[in-house]
């Protein structure tokens, strides 16, 4: 059974930074891609960033140049480094495995 646990969310001022972490258990996350989504109240979940099995990365236009997705296979962890945060980045952030398992989410609030 794949389990994903996110952490690192919190409240920051506009222009600040946060690093989200997603630790996987029950599955080696470097077997295929991983993704980060976010969701705001009343909205559908949106893809923020993805990292493919080979390491290639993709980003939503709204976060390009500000967010970086990375993976540490030894720690079975995927990260989302978020810099130059804006109020519109406020959302619950979820990591998603290649098996389509989802974490519980972590709240990010930018004021």
Secondary structure, 3 states (H helix, E strand, C coil): CCEEEEECCEEECCCCCEEEEEEEECCCHHHCCEEEEEECCCCCCEEEEEECCCCCEEECCCCCCCEEEEEEHHHCEEEEEECCCCHHHCEEEEEEECCCCECCCEEEEEC
